[in-house]
Amino acid sequence: MKRNEHSIPDASAPTSWRKSSYSGGSSGDCLEVANAAHRFVPVRDSKNPTGPAIFVSIPAWQSFVTSLGRTTP
């Protein structure tokens, strides 16, 4: 995997990970997000908490959340 400024190899580095309250069930197919870091929102796969994680720009994350019909991340 090619590393760039929009990913981190160890997703356990940010400590404030959370997943949506809509992510019930036991399938484990969830995205988790951490508090925005500078201009990006860290995102990781809940099944792989040690990484990697990607950083999504805040405007892109807001568009994604809005498209889901939610008003908060």
mmCIF file as Biopython writes it, N, C-alpha, C and O atoms, coordinates in Angstrom:
data_model
#
loop_
_atom_site.group_PDB
_atom_site.id
_atom_site.type_symbol
_atom_site.label_atom_id
_atom_site.label_alt_id
_atom_site.label_comp_id
_atom_site.label_asym_id
_atom_site.label_entity_id
_atom_site.label_seq_id
_atom_site.pdbx_PDB_ins_code
_atom_site.Cartn_x
_atom_site.Cartn_y
_atom_site.Cartn_z
_atom_site.occupancy
_atom_site.B_iso_or_equiv
_atom_site.auth_seq_id
_atom_site.auth_asym_id
_atom_site.pdbx_PDB_model_num
ATOM 1   N N  . MET A ? 1  ? 0.846   -1.171 0.000  1.0 0.0 1  A 1 
ATOM 2   C CA . MET A ? 1  ? 0.000   0.000  0.000  1.0 0.0 1  A 1 
ATOM 3   C C  . MET A ? 1  ? 0.887   1.227  0.000  1.0 0.0 1  A 1 
ATOM 4   O O  . MET A ? 1  ? 1.845   1.318  0.767  1.0 0.0 1  A 1 
ATOM 5   N N  . LYS A ? 2  ? 0.566   2.148  -0.848 1.0 0.0 2  A 1 
ATOM 6   C CA . LYS A ? 2  ? 1.317   3.390  -0.931 1.0 0.0 2  A 1 
ATOM 7   C C  . LYS A ? 2  ? 0.846   4.342  0.157  1.0 0.0 2  A 1 
ATOM 8   O O  . LYS A ? 2  ? -0.350  4.609  0.276  1.0 0.0 2  A 1 
ATOM 9   N N  . ARG A ? 3  ? 1.767   4.849  0.939  1.0 0.0 3  A 1 
ATOM 10  C CA . ARG A ? 3  ? 1.415   5.785  2.007  1.0 0.0 3  A 1 
ATOM 11  C C  . ARG A ? 3  ? 1.461   7.209  1.473  1.0 0.0 3  A 1 
ATOM 12  O O  . ARG A ? 3  ? 2.362   7.577  0.720  1.0 0.0 3  A 1 
ATOM 13  N N  . ASN A ? 4  ? 0.480   7.999  1.876  1.0 0.0 4  A 1 
ATOM 14  C CA . ASN A ? 4  ? 0.495   9.417  1.523  1.0 0.0 4  A 1 
ATOM 15  C C  . ASN A ? 4  ? 0.003   10.225 2.706  1.0 0.0 4  A 1 
ATOM 16  O O  . ASN A ? 4  ? -0.233  9.679  3.784  1.0 0.0 4  A 1 
ATOM 17  N N  . GLU A ? 5  ? -0.152  11.513 2.509  1.0 0.0 5  A 1 
ATOM 18  C CA . GLU A ? 5  ? -0.535  12.367 3.619  1.0 0.0 5  A 1 
ATOM 19  C C  . GLU A ? 5  ? -1.976  12.178 4.058  1.0 0.0 5  A 1 
ATOM 20  O O  . GLU A ? 5  ? -2.401  12.798 5.032  1.0 0.0 5  A 1 
ATOM 21  N N  . HIS A ? 6  ? -2.736  11.346 3.373  1.0 0.0 6  A 1 
ATOM 22  C CA . HIS A ? 6  ? -4.139  11.136 3.719  1.0 0.0 6  A 1 
ATOM 23  C C  . HIS A ? 6  ? -4.401  9.779  4.347  1.0 0.0 6  A 1 
ATOM 24  O O  . HIS A ? 6  ? -5.544  9.323  4.382  1.0 0.0 6  A 1 
ATOM 25  N N  . SER A ? 7  ? -3.360  9.131  4.843  1.0 0.0 7  A 1 
ATOM 26  C CA . SER A ? 7  ? -3.552  7.859  5.533  1.0 0.0 7  A 1 
ATOM 27  C C  . SER A ? 7  ? -2.506  7.715  6.630  1.0 0.0 7  A 1 
ATOM 28  O O  . SER A ? 7  ? -1.458  8.361  6.604  1.0 0.0 7  A 1 
ATOM 29  N N  . ILE A ? 8  ? -2.812  6.863  7.583  1.0 0.0 8  A 1 
ATOM 30  C CA . ILE A ? 8  ? -1.850  6.515  8.621  1.0 0.0 8  A 1 
ATOM 31  C C  . ILE A ? 8  ? -1.831  5.004  8.735  1.0 0.0 8  A 1 
ATOM 32  O O  . ILE A ? 8  ? -2.883  4.369  8.663  1.0 0.0 8  A 1 
ATOM 33  N N  . PRO A ? 9  ? -0.653  4.411  8.911  1.0 0.0 9  A 1 
ATOM 34  C CA . PRO A ? 9  ? -0.575  2.958  8.945  1.0 0.0 9  A 1 
ATOM 35  C C  . PRO A ? 9  ? -1.118  2.352  10.234 1.0 0.0 9  A 1 
ATOM 36  O O  . PRO A ? 9  ? -1.573  1.208  10.212 1.0 0.0 9  A 1 
ATOM 37  N N  . ASP A ? 10 ? -1.091  3.068  11.355 1.0 0.0 10 A 1 
ATOM 38  C CA . ASP A ? 10 ? -1.560  2.530  12.627 1.0 0.0 10 A 1 
ATOM 39  C C  . ASP A ? 10 ? -2.746  3.348  13.109 1.0 0.0 10 A 1 
ATOM 40  O O  . ASP A ? 10 ? -2.584  4.451  13.631 1.0 0.0 10 A 1 
ATOM 41  N N  . ALA A ? 11 ? -3.926  2.803  12.931 1.0 0.0 11 A 1 
ATOM 42  C CA . ALA A ? 11 ? -5.150  3.536  13.268 1.0 0.0 11 A 1 
ATOM 43  C C  . ALA A ? 11 ? -5.404  3.613  14.760 1.0 0.0 11 A 1 
ATOM 44  O O  . ALA A ? 11 ? -6.352  4.272  15.186 1.0 0.0 11 A 1 
ATOM 45  N N  . SER A ? 12 ? -4.583  2.957  15.565 1.0 0.0 12 A 1 
ATOM 46  C CA . SER A ? 12 ? -4.795  3.048  17.006 1.0 0.0 12 A 1 
ATOM 47  C C  . SER A ? 12 ? -4.189  4.328  17.577 1.0 0.0 12 A 1 
ATOM 48  O O  . SER A ? 12 ? -4.394  4.628  18.753 1.0 0.0 12 A 1 
ATOM 49  N N  . ALA A ? 13 ? -3.450  5.086  16.771 1.0 0.0 13 A 1 
ATOM 50  C CA . ALA A ? 13 ? -2.818  6.321  17.256 1.0 0.0 13 A 1 
ATOM 51  C C  . ALA A ? 13 ? -3.845  7.334  17.769 1.0 0.0 13 A 1 
ATOM 52  O O  . ALA A ? 13 ? -3.722  7.772  18.913 1.0 0.0 13 A 1 
ATOM 53  N N  . PRO A ? 14 ? -4.861  7.733  16.973 1.0 0.0 14 A 1 
ATOM 54  C CA . PRO A ? 14 ? -5.902  8.591  17.555 1.0 0.0 14 A 1 
ATOM 55  C C  . PRO A ? 14 ? -6.677  7.796  18.609 1.0 0.0 14 A 1 
ATOM 56  O O  . PRO A ? 14 ? -6.948  6.611  18.414 1.0 0.0 14 A 1 
ATOM 57  N N  . THR A ? 15 ? -7.029  8.432  19.708 1.0 0.0 15 A 1 
ATOM 58  C CA . THR A ? 15 ? -7.653  7.689  20.810 1.0 0.0 15 A 1 
ATOM 59  C C  . THR A ? 15 ? -9.142  7.942  20.978 1.0 0.0 15 A 1 
ATOM 60  O O  . THR A ? 15 ? -9.768  7.331  21.844 1.0 0.0 15 A 1 
ATOM 61  N N  . SER A ? 16 ? -9.713  8.798  20.198 1.0 0.0 16 A 1 
ATOM 62  C CA . SER A ? 16 ? -11.118 9.164  20.402 1.0 0.0 16 A 1 
ATOM 63  C C  . SER A ? 16 ? -12.052 8.530  19.372 1.0 0.0 16 A 1 
ATOM 64  O O  . SER A ? 16 ? -12.998 9.176  18.920 1.0 0.0 16 A 1 
ATOM 65  N N  . TRP A ? 17 ? -11.802 7.289  19.002 1.0 0.0 17 A 1 
ATOM 66  C CA . TRP A ? 17 ? -12.625 6.625  17.985 1.0 0.0 17 A 1 
ATOM 67  C C  . TRP A ? 17 ? -14.034 6.393  18.508 1.0 0.0 17 A 1 
ATOM 68  O O  . TRP A ? 17 ? -14.238 6.090  19.683 1.0 0.0 17 A 1 
ATOM 69  N N  . ARG A ? 18 ? -15.000 6.541  17.608 1.0 0.0 18 A 1 
ATOM 70  C CA . ARG A ? 18 ? -16.394 6.253  17.948 1.0 0.0 18 A 1 
ATOM 71  C C  . ARG A ? 18 ? -17.120 5.782  16.693 1.0 0.0 18 A 1 
ATOM 72  O O  . ARG A ? 18 ? -16.720 6.102  15.573 1.0 0.0 18 A 1 
ATOM 73  N N  . LYS A ? 19 ? -18.183 5.024  16.893 1.0 0.0 19 A 1 
ATOM 74  C CA . LYS A ? 19 ? -19.000 4.619  15.750 1.0 0.0 19 A 1 
ATOM 75  C C  . LYS A ? 19 ? -20.423 5.076  15.968 1.0 0.0 19 A 1 
ATOM 76  O O  . LYS A ? 19 ? -20.818 5.391  17.090 1.0 0.0 19 A 1 
ATOM 77  N N  . SER A ? 20 ? -21.175 5.112  14.921 1.0 0.0 20 A 1 
ATOM 78  C CA . SER A ? 20 ? -22.534 5.616  14.957 1.0 0.0 20 A 1 
ATOM 79  C C  . SER A ? 20 ? -23.410 4.797  15.897 1.0 0.0 20 A 1 
ATOM 80  O O  . SER A ? 20 ? -23.252 3.582  16.016 1.0 0.0 20 A 1 
ATOM 81  N N  . SER A ? 21 ? -24.319 5.471  16.549 1.0 0.0 21 A 1 
ATOM 82  C CA . SER A ? 21 ? -25.301 4.768  17.384 1.0 0.0 21 A 1 
ATOM 83  C C  . SER A ? 21 ? -26.238 3.926  16.521 1.0 0.0 21 A 1 
ATOM 84  O O  . SER A ? 21 ? -26.955 3.072  17.043 1.0 0.0 21 A 1 
ATOM 85  N N  . TYR A ? 22 ? -26.242 4.156  15.209 1.0 0.0 22 A 1 
ATOM 86  C CA . TYR A ? 22 ? -27.037 3.359  14.282 1.0 0.0 22 A 1 
ATOM 87  C C  . TYR A ? 22 ? -26.330 2.067  13.901 1.0 0.0 22 A 1 
ATOM 88  O O  . TYR A ? 22 ? -26.891 1.268  13.151 1.0 0.0 22 A 1 
ATOM 89  N N  . SER A ? 23 ? -25.123 1.838  14.390 1.0 0.0 23 A 1 
ATOM 90  C CA . SER A ? 23 ? -24.327 0.674  13.994 1.0 0.0 23 A 1 
ATOM 91  C C  . SER A ? 23 ? -24.566 -0.537 14.874 1.0 0.0 23 A 1 
ATOM 92  O O  . SER A ? 23 ? -23.618 -1.270 15.158 1.0 0.0 23 A 1 
ATOM 93  N N  . GLY A ? 24 ? -25.762 -0.775 15.309 1.0 0.0 24 A 1 
ATOM 94  C CA . GLY A ? 24 ? -26.062 -1.923 16.154 1.0 0.0 24 A 1 
ATOM 95  C C  . GLY A ? 24 ? -25.745 -3.230 15.469 1.0 0.0 24 A 1 
ATOM 96  O O  . GLY A ? 24 ? -25.153 -3.244 14.390 1.0 0.0 24 A 1 
ATOM 97  N N  . GLY A ? 25 ? -26.128 -4.311 16.078 1.0 0.0 25 A 1 
ATOM 98  C CA . GLY A ? 25 ? -25.886 -5.615 15.474 1.0 0.0 25 A 1 
ATOM 99  C C  . GLY A ? 25 ? -24.494 -6.123 15.767 1.0 0.0 25 A 1 
ATOM 100 O O  . GLY A ? 25 ? -23.659 -5.419 16.336 1.0 0.0 25 A 1 
ATOM 101 N N  . SER A ? 26 ? -24.261 -7.356 15.368 1.0 0.0 26 A 1 
ATOM 102 C CA . SER A ? 26 ? -22.985 -7.997 15.684 1.0 0.0 26 A 1 
ATOM 103 C C  . SER A ? 26 ? -22.149 -8.279 14.445 1.0 0.0 26 A 1 
ATOM 104 O O  . SER A ? 26 ? -21.163 -9.011 14.527 1.0 0.0 26 A 1 
ATOM 105 N N  . SER A ? 27 ? -22.520 -7.712 13.293 1.0 0.0 27 A 1 
ATOM 106 C CA . SER A ? 27 ? -21.776 -8.013 12.074 1.0 0.0 27 A 1 
ATOM 107 C C  . SER A ? 27 ? -20.386 -7.400 12.075 1.0 0.0 27 A 1 
ATOM 108 O O  . SER A ? 27 ? -19.493 -7.909 11.398 1.0 0.0 27 A 1 
ATOM 109 N N  . GLY A ? 28 ? -20.182 -6.318 12.820 1.0 0.0 28 A 1 
ATOM 110 C CA . GLY A ? 28 ? -18.876 -5.677 12.884 1.0 0.0 28 A 1 
ATOM 111 C C  . GLY A ? 28 ? -18.517 -4.875 11.653 1.0 0.0 28 A 1 
ATOM 112 O O  . GLY A ? 28 ? -17.379 -4.422 11.522 1.0 0.0 28 A 1 
ATOM 113 N N  . ASP A ? 29 ? -19.467 -4.688 10.744 1.0 0.0 29 A 1 
ATOM 114 C CA . ASP A ? 29 ? -19.194 -3.924 9.529  1.0 0.0 29 A 1 
ATOM 115 C C  . ASP A ? 29 ? -19.469 -2.447 9.772  1.0 0.0 29 A 1 
ATOM 116 O O  . ASP A ? 29 ? -20.471 -1.906 9.304  1.0 0.0 29 A 1 
ATOM 117 N N  . CYS A ? 30 ? -18.576 -1.808 10.502 1.0 0.0 30 A 1 
ATOM 118 C CA . CYS A ? 30 ? -18.791 -0.418 10.879 1.0 0.0 30 A 1 
ATOM 119 C C  . CYS A ? 30 ? -17.562 0.424  10.566 1.0 0.0 30 A 1 
ATOM 120 O O  . CYS A ? 30 ? -16.425 -0.045 10.623 1.0 0.0 30 A 1 
ATOM 121 N N  . LEU A ? 31 ? -17.823 1.663  10.240 1.0 0.0 31 A 1 
ATOM 122 C CA . LEU A ? 31 ? -16.764 2.653  10.171 1.0 0.0 31 A 1 
ATOM 123 C C  . LEU A ? 31 ? -16.714 3.343  11.516 1.0 0.0 31 A 1 
ATOM 124 O O  . LEU A ? 31 ? -17.742 3.547  12.161 1.0 0.0 31 A 1 
ATOM 125 N N  . GLU A ? 32 ? -15.521 3.698  11.932 1.0 0.0 32 A 1 
ATOM 126 C CA . GLU A ? 32 ? -15.355 4.497  13.135 1.0 0.0 32 A 1 
ATOM 127 C C  . GLU A ? 32 ? -14.665 5.794  12.733 1.0 0.0 32 A 1 
ATOM 128 O O  . GLU A ? 32 ? -13.854 5.816  11.808 1.0 0.0 32 A 1 
ATOM 129 N N  . VAL A ? 33 ? -14.994 6.865  13.434 1.0 0.0 33 A 1 
ATOM 130 C CA . VAL A ? 33 ? -14.358 8.154  13.176 1.0 0.0 33 A 1 
ATOM 131 C C  . VAL A ? 33 ? -13.758 8.667  14.475 1.0 0.0 33 A 1 
ATOM 132 O O  . VAL A ? 33 ? -14.207 8.315  15.566 1.0 0.0 33 A 1 
ATOM 133 N N  . ALA A ? 34 ? -12.748 9.493  14.342 1.0 0.0 34 A 1 
ATOM 134 C CA . ALA A ? 34 ? -12.144 10.161 15.491 1.0 0.0 34 A 1 
ATOM 135 C C  . ALA A ? 34 ? -12.380 11.656 15.329 1.0 0.0 34 A 1 
ATOM 136 O O  . ALA A ? 34 ? -12.841 12.112 14.283 1.0 0.0 34 A 1 
ATOM 137 N N  . ASN A ? 35 ? -12.064 12.403 16.359 1.0 0.0 35 A 1 
ATOM 138 C CA . ASN A ? 35 ? -12.207 13.858 16.270 1.0 0.0 35 A 1 
ATOM 139 C C  . ASN A ? 35 ? -11.378 14.384 15.110 1.0 0.0 35 A 1 
ATOM 140 O O  . ASN A ? 35 ? -10.297 13.877 14.812 1.0 0.0 35 A 1 
ATOM 141 N N  . ALA A ? 36 ? -11.909 15.407 14.466 1.0 0.0 36 A 1 
ATOM 142 C CA . ALA A ? 36 ? -11.215 15.993 13.318 1.0 0.0 36 A 1 
ATOM 143 C C  . ALA A ? 36 ? -9.813  16.446 13.716 1.0 0.0 36 A 1 
ATOM 144 O O  . ALA A ? 36 ? -9.622  17.084 14.751 1.0 0.0 36 A 1 
ATOM 145 N N  . ALA A ? 37 ? -8.849  16.110 12.885 1.0 0.0 37 A 1 
ATOM 146 C CA . ALA A ? 37 ? -7.455  16.499 13.099 1.0 0.0 37 A 1 
ATOM 147 C C  . ALA A ? 37 ? -7.078  17.504 12.022 1.0 0.0 37 A 1 
ATOM 148 O O  . ALA A ? 37 ? -6.945  17.149 10.851 1.0 0.0 37 A 1 
ATOM 149 N N  . HIS A ? 38 ? -6.909  18.745 12.415 1.0 0.0 38 A 1 
ATOM 150 C CA . HIS A ? 38 ? -6.600  19.828 11.490 1.0 0.0 38 A 1 
ATOM 151 C C  . HIS A ? 38 ? -7.740  19.972 10.482 1.0 0.0 38 A 1 
ATOM 152 O O  . HIS A ? 38 ? -8.825  20.417 10.856 1.0 0.0 38 A 1 
ATOM 153 N N  . ARG A ? 39 ? -7.528  19.613 9.231  1.0 0.0 39 A 1 
ATOM 154 C CA . ARG A ? 39 ? -8.557  19.773 8.197  1.0 0.0 39 A 1 
ATOM 155 C C  . ARG A ? 39 ? -9.173  18.446 7.779  1.0 0.0 39 A 1 
ATOM 156 O O  . ARG A ? 39 ? -9.867  18.385 6.764  1.0 0.0 39 A 1 
ATOM 157 N N  . PHE A ? 40 ? -8.929  17.369 8.550  1.0 0.0 40 A 1 
ATOM 158 C CA . PHE A ? 40 ? -9.362  16.039 8.131  1.0 0.0 40 A 1 
ATOM 159 C C  . PHE A ? 40 ? -10.054 15.283 9.252  1.0 0.0 40 A 1 
ATOM 160 O O  . PHE A ? 40 ? -9.811  15.536 10.432 1.0 0.0 40 A 1 
ATOM 161 N N  . VAL A ? 41 ? -10.930 14.341 8.865  1.0 0.0 41 A 1 
ATOM 162 C CA . VAL A ? 41 ? -11.599 13.448 9.799  1.0 0.0 41 A 1 
ATOM 163 C C  . VAL A ? 41 ? -10.988 12.056 9.625  1.0 0.0 41 A 1 
ATOM 164 O O  . VAL A ? 41 ? -11.074 11.482 8.539  1.0 0.0 41 A 1 
ATOM 165 N N  . PRO A ? 42 ? -10.370 11.502 10.679 1.0 0.0 42 A 1 
ATOM 166 C CA . PRO A ? 42 ? -9.828  10.143 10.580 1.0 0.0 42 A 1 
ATOM 167 C C  . PRO A ? 42 ? -10.966 9.118  10.537 1.0 0.0 42 A 1 
ATOM 168 O O  . PRO A ? 42 ? -11.930 9.222  11.296 1.0 0.0 42 A 1 
ATOM 169 N N  . VAL A ? 43 ? -10.849 8.129  9.646  1.0 0.0 43 A 1 
ATOM 170 C CA . VAL A ? 43 ? -11.856 7.081  9.469  1.0 0.0 43 A 1 
ATOM 171 C C  . VAL A ? 43 ? -11.142 5.738  9.425  1.0 0.0 43 A 1 
ATOM 172 O O  . VAL A ? 43 ? -10.109 5.609  8.768  1.0 0.0 43 A 1 
ATOM 173 N N  . ARG A ? 44 ? -11.686 4.724  10.126 1.0 0.0 44 A 1 
ATOM 174 C CA . ARG A ? 44 ? -11.099 3.384  10.097 1.0 0.0 44 A 1 
ATOM 175 C C  . ARG A ? 44 ? -12.195 2.324  10.083 1.0 0.0 44 A 1 
ATOM 176 O O  . ARG A ? 44 ? -13.364 2.612  10.343 1.0 0.0 44 A 1 
ATOM 177 N N  . ASP A ? 45 ? -11.801 1.115  9.780  1.0 0.0 45 A 1 
ATOM 178 C CA . ASP A ? 45 ? -12.677 -0.053 9.793  1.0 0.0 45 A 1 
ATOM 179 C C  . ASP A ? 45 ? -12.699 -0.610 11.207 1.0 0.0 45 A 1 
ATOM 180 O O  . ASP A ? 45 ? -11.639 -0.889 11.768 1.0 0.0 45 A 1 
ATOM 181 N N  . SER A ? 46 ? -13.871 -0.780 11.796 1.0 0.0 46 A 1 
ATOM 182 C CA . SER A ? 46 ? -13.958 -1.259 13.179 1.0 0.0 46 A 1 
ATOM 183 C C  . SER A ? 46 ? -13.412 -2.678 13.351 1.0 0.0 46 A 1 
ATOM 184 O O  . SER A ? 46 ? -13.036 -3.067 14.457 1.0 0.0 46 A 1 
ATOM 185 N N  . LYS A ? 47 ? -13.366 -3.448 12.267 1.0 0.0 47 A 1 
ATOM 186 C CA . LYS A ? 47 ? -12.826 -4.810 12.360 1.0 0.0 47 A 1 
ATOM 187 C C  . LYS A ? 47 ? -11.304 -4.823 12.413 1.0 0.0 47 A 1 
ATOM 188 O O  . LYS A ? 47 ? -10.705 -5.847 12.743 1.0 0.0 47 A 1 
ATOM 189 N N  . ASN A ? 48 ? -10.676 -3.700 12.091 1.0 0.0 48 A 1 
ATOM 190 C CA . ASN A ? 48 ? -9.216  -3.617 12.050 1.0 0.0 48 A 1 
ATOM 191 C C  . ASN A ? 48 ? -8.762  -2.356 12.796 1.0 0.0 48 A 1 
ATOM 192 O O  . ASN A ? 48 ? -8.315  -1.396 12.168 1.0 0.0 48 A 1 
ATOM 193 N N  . PRO A ? 49 ? -8.875  -2.352 14.135 1.0 0.0 49 A 1 
ATOM 194 C CA . PRO A ? 49 ? -8.628  -1.128 14.893 1.0 0.0 49 A 1 
ATOM 195 C C  . PRO A ? 49 ? -7.181  -0.639 14.898 1.0 0.0 49 A 1 
ATOM 196 O O  . PRO A ? 49 ? -6.922  0.495  15.302 1.0 0.0 49 A 1 
ATOM 197 N N  . THR A ? 50 ? -6.238  -1.463 14.461 1.0 0.0 50 A 1 
ATOM 198 C CA . THR A ? 50 ? -4.857  -1.000 14.419 1.0 0.0 50 A 1 
ATOM 199 C C  . THR A ? 50 ? -4.455  -0.495 13.045 1.0 0.0 50 A 1 
ATOM 200 O O  . THR A ? 50 ? -3.290  -0.168 12.821 1.0 0.0 50 A 1 
ATOM 201 N N  . GLY A ? 51 ? -5.392  -0.430 12.136 1.0 0.0 51 A 1 
ATOM 202 C CA . GLY A ? 51 ? -5.120  0.282  10.900 1.0 0.0 51 A 1 
ATOM 203 C C  . GLY A ? 51 ? -5.118  -0.550 9.656  1.0 0.0 51 A 1 
ATOM 204 O O  . GLY A ? 51 ? -5.276  -1.770 9.682  1.0 0.0 51 A 1 
ATOM 205 N N  . PRO A ? 52 ? -4.937  0.137  8.586  1.0 0.0 52 A 1 
ATOM 206 C CA . PRO A ? 52 ? -4.692  1.571  8.462  1.0 0.0 52 A 1 
ATOM 207 C C  . PRO A ? 52 ? -5.975  2.390  8.573  1.0 0.0 52 A 1 
ATOM 208 O O  . PRO A ? 52 ? -7.078  1.845  8.576  1.0 0.0 52 A 1 
ATOM 209 N N  . ALA A ? 53 ? -5.811  3.690  8.664  1.0 0.0 53 A 1 
ATOM 210 C CA . ALA A ? 53 ? -6.931  4.619  8.670  1.0 0.0 53 A 1 
ATOM 211 C C  . ALA A ? 53 ? -6.698  5.637  7.564  1.0 0.0 53 A 1 
ATOM 212 O O  . ALA A ? 53 ? -5.570  5.855  7.122  1.0 0.0 53 A 1 
ATOM 213 N N  . ILE A ? 54 ? -7.772  6.245  7.134  1.0 0.0 54 A 1 
ATOM 214 C CA . ILE A ? 54 ? -7.650  7.293  6.121  1.0 0.0 54 A 1 
ATOM 215 C C  . ILE A ? 54 ? -8.133  8.600  6.719  1.0 0.0 54 A 1 
ATOM 216 O O  . ILE A ? 54 ? -8.861  8.607  7.712  1.0 0.0 54 A 1 
ATOM 217 N N  . PHE A ? 55 ? -7.732  9.693  6.121  1.0 0.0 55 A 1 
ATOM 218 C CA . PHE A ? 55 ? -8.202  11.012 6.505  1.0 0.0 55 A 1 
ATOM 219 C C  . PHE A ? 55 ? -9.059  11.552 5.377  1.0 0.0 55 A 1 
ATOM 220 O O  . PHE A ? 55 ? -8.631  11.600 4.224  1.0 0.0 55 A 1 
ATOM 221 N N  . VAL A ? 56 ? -10.280 11.961 5.722  1.0 0.0 56 A 1 
ATOM 222 C CA . VAL A ? 56 ? -11.224 12.517 4.763  1.0 0.0 56 A 1 
ATOM 223 C C  . VAL A ? 56 ? -11.340 14.011 5.070  1.0 0.0 56 A 1 
ATOM 224 O O  . VAL A ? 56 ? -11.427 14.400 6.235  1.0 0.0 56 A 1 
ATOM 225 N N  . SER A ? 57 ? -11.343 14.834 4.048  1.0 0.0 57 A 1 
ATOM 226 C CA . SER A ? 57 ? -11.461 16.274 4.301  1.0 0.0 57 A 1 
ATOM 227 C C  . SER A ? 57 ? -12.787 16.559 5.011  1.0 0.0 57 A 1 
ATOM 228 O O  . SER A ? 57 ? -13.771 15.843 4.825  1.0 0.0 57 A 1 
ATOM 229 N N  . ILE A ? 58 ? -12.795 17.601 5.817  1.0 0.0 58 A 1 
ATOM 230 C CA . ILE A ? 58 ? -14.014 17.950 6.553  1.0 0.0 58 A 1 
ATOM 231 C C  . ILE A ? 58 ? -15.175 18.245 5.608  1.0 0.0 58 A 1 
ATOM 232 O O  . ILE A ? 58 ? -16.282 17.774 5.868  1.0 0.0 58 A 1 
ATOM 233 N N  . PRO A ? 59 ? -14.983 19.004 4.520  1.0 0.0 59 A 1 
ATOM 234 C CA . PRO A ? 59 ? -16.111 19.217 3.597  1.0 0.0 59 A 1 
ATOM 235 C C  . PRO A ? 59 ? -16.617 17.905 2.968  1.0 0.0 59 A 1 
ATOM 236 O O  . PRO A ? 59 ? -17.823 17.730 2.797  1.0 0.0 59 A 1 
ATOM 237 N N  . ALA A ? 60 ? -15.714 16.999 2.629  1.0 0.0 60 A 1 
ATOM 238 C CA . ALA A ? 60 ? -16.135 15.717 2.047  1.0 0.0 60 A 1 
ATOM 239 C C  . ALA A ? 60 ? -16.903 14.894 3.080  1.0 0.0 60 A 1 
ATOM 240 O O  . ALA A ? 60 ? -17.902 14.257 2.746  1.0 0.0 60 A 1 
ATOM 241 N N  . TRP A ? 61 ? -16.442 14.904 4.330  1.0 0.0 61 A 1 
ATOM 242 C CA . TRP A ? 61 ? -17.132 14.158 5.394  1.0 0.0 61 A 1 
ATOM 243 C C  . TRP A ? 61 ? -18.528 14.749 5.624  1.0 0.0 61 A 1 
ATOM 244 O O  . TRP A ? 61 ? -19.500 14.008 5.770  1.0 0.0 61 A 1 
ATOM 245 N N  . GLN A ? 62 ? -18.624 16.083 5.656  1.0 0.0 62 A 1 
ATOM 246 C CA . GLN A ? 62 ? -19.924 16.723 5.846  1.0 0.0 62 A 1 
ATOM 247 C C  . GLN A ? 62 ? -20.876 16.376 4.713  1.0 0.0 62 A 1 
ATOM 248 O O  . GLN A ? 62 ? -22.063 16.155 4.952  1.0 0.0 62 A 1 
ATOM 249 N N  . SER A ? 63 ? -20.379 16.325 3.490  1.0 0.0 63 A 1 
ATOM 250 C CA . SER A ? 63 ? -21.215 15.930 2.348  1.0 0.0 63 A 1 
ATOM 251 C C  . SER A ? 63 ? -21.682 14.495 2.488  1.0 0.0 63 A 1 
ATOM 252 O O  . SER A ? 63 ? -22.842 14.184 2.220  1.0 0.0 63 A 1 
ATOM 253 N N  . PHE A ? 64 ? -20.777 13.615 2.909  1.0 0.0 64 A 1 
ATOM 254 C CA . PHE A ? 64 ? -21.119 12.207 3.105  1.0 0.0 64 A 1 
ATOM 255 C C  . PHE A ? 64 ? -22.214 12.064 4.158  1.0 0.0 64 A 1 
ATOM 256 O O  . PHE A ? 64 ? -23.216 11.388 3.926  1.0 0.0 64 A 1 
ATOM 257 N N  . VAL A ? 65 ? -22.023 12.696 5.310  1.0 0.0 65 A 1 
ATOM 258 C CA . VAL A ? 65 ? -23.012 12.604 6.395  1.0 0.0 65 A 1 
ATOM 259 C C  . VAL A ? 65 ? -24.346 13.191 5.967  1.0 0.0 65 A 1 
ATOM 260 O O  . VAL A ? 65 ? -25.399 12.624 6.260  1.0 0.0 65 A 1 
ATOM 261 N N  . THR A ? 66 ? -24.307 14.327 5.275  1.0 0.0 66 A 1 
ATOM 262 C CA . THR A ? 66 ? -25.543 14.945 4.789  1.0 0.0 66 A 1 
ATOM 263 C C  . THR A ? 66 ? -26.276 14.026 3.818  1.0 0.0 66 A 1 
ATOM 264 O O  . THR A ? 66 ? -27.504 13.942 3.845  1.0 0.0 66 A 1 
ATOM 265 N N  . SER A ? 67 ? -25.523 13.336 2.958  1.0 0.0 67 A 1 
ATOM 266 C CA . SER A ? 67 ? -26.158 12.440 1.990  1.0 0.0 67 A 1 
ATOM 267 C C  . SER A ? 67 ? -26.849 11.262 2.676  1.0 0.0 67 A 1 
ATOM 268 O O  . SER A ? 67 ? -27.740 10.641 2.097  1.0 0.0 67 A 1 
ATOM 269 N N  . LEU A ? 68 ? -26.443 10.959 3.895  1.0 0.0 68 A 1 
ATOM 270 C CA . LEU A ? 68 ? -27.076 9.881  4.650  1.0 0.0 68 A 1 
ATOM 271 C C  . LEU A ? 68 ? -28.317 10.359 5.390  1.0 0.0 68 A 1 
ATOM 272 O O  . LEU A ? 68 ? -29.037 9.560  5.989  1.0 0.0 68 A 1 
ATOM 273 N N  . GLY A ? 69 ? -28.564 11.662 5.346  1.0 0.0 69 A 1 
ATOM 274 C CA . GLY A ? 69 ? -29.730 12.203 6.031  1.0 0.0 69 A 1 
ATOM 275 C C  . GLY A ? 69 ? -29.471 12.543 7.478  1.0 0.0 69 A 1 
ATOM 276 O O  . GLY A ? 69 ? -30.414 12.775 8.234  1.0 0.0 69 A 1 
ATOM 277 N N  . ARG A ? 70 ? -28.224 12.577 7.879  1.0 0.0 70 A 1 
ATOM 278 C CA . ARG A ? 70 ? -27.866 12.925 9.243  1.0 0.0 70 A 1 
ATOM 279 C C  . ARG A ? 70 ? -27.328 14.351 9.231  1.0 0.0 70 A 1 
ATOM 280 O O  . ARG A ? 70 ? -26.799 14.808 8.218  1.0 0.0 70 A 1 
ATOM 281 N N  . THR A ? 71 ? -27.462 15.052 10.349 1.0 0.0 71 A 1 
ATOM 282 C CA . THR A ? 71 ? -26.954 16.414 10.400 1.0 0.0 71 A 1 
ATOM 283 C C  . THR A ? 71 ? -25.668 16.535 11.227 1.0 0.0 71 A 1 
ATOM 284 O O  . THR A ? 71 ? -25.035 17.591 11.223 1.0 0.0 71 A 1 
ATOM 285 N N  . THR A ? 72 ? -25.275 15.474 11.932 1.0 0.0 72 A 1 
ATOM 286 C CA . THR A ? 72 ? -24.039 15.514 12.711 1.0 0.0 72 A 1 
ATOM 287 C C  . THR A ? 72 ? -23.200 14.298 12.371 1.0 0.0 72 A 1 
ATOM 288 O O  . THR A ? 72 ? -23.739 13.248 12.022 1.0 0.0 72 A 1 
ATOM 289 N N  . PRO A ? 73 ? -21.865 14.432 12.472 1.0 0.0 73 A 1 
ATOM 290 C CA . PRO A ? 73 ? -20.993 13.294 12.167 1.0 0.0 73 A 1 
ATOM 291 C C  . PRO A ? 73 ? -21.054 12.209 13.217 1.0 0.0 73 A 1 
ATOM 292 O O  . PRO A ? 73 ? -20.373 11.191 13.093 1.0 0.0 73 A 1 
#
